[in-house]
Amino acid sequence: QEGQRRYVQKCLDARYKLVELVRKELDWVKVLPYSPWVNFAPMEIDIENGEVPEGIRENGILAPYYLRSDFFPNNPADITSCPRVVYKICIMPHHNEGHLAQFVTDLKKAKES
């Protein structure tokens, strides 16, 4: 049980560090509210037209990250409101600060290309 707690806490700590990096360095990425108890960081990543183009996501610089999107209502109180594209960034315990920084760097490069 203690090992599981350490595993989960490592994921949550890494998620917090990633969110800090993104908020500090990428003003065109919006981190949405997330649960403090799960290792996901939902983000709107606007590389082109409010999303990450499929070519960059599937075959380009961001392919190694396996970005997967979902739709989220513009108004969370109204699930029928116009949806926006949100990427579900999942943080695992093997993601160290170097990995997180590289992800942010690669997002910058994708935006510049």
Secondary structure by P-SEA (a helix, b strand, c coil): caaaaaaaaaaaaaaaaaaaaaaacccccccccccccccbbbbbccccccccccccccccccccccbbbbbbbccccccccbbbbbbbccccccccaaaaaaaaaaaaaaaac
